[in-house]
């Protein structure tokens, strides 16, 4: 029995280069001083933003994030 490889003659196309995030290690919520808001990052990409006034997370959490994870 012989196995056929139908994809031998295919040449992979070059993939487009995506913009590399400035800091790919940024994950989770951060407090952004410039906009006075909490910002969510995943793999260095901004996904969600909520102002301090609209934030419904507990006040203790907000204080901790403002101190520990300010950018």
HELIX and SHEET records of a PDB file:
HELIX    1   1 UNK A   59  UNK A   68  1                                  10    
SHEET    1   A 3 UNK A  28  UNK A  32  0                                        
SHEET    2   A 3 UNK A  37  UNK A  42 -1                                        
SHEET    3   A 3 UNK A  45  UNK A  51 -1                                        
END                                                                             
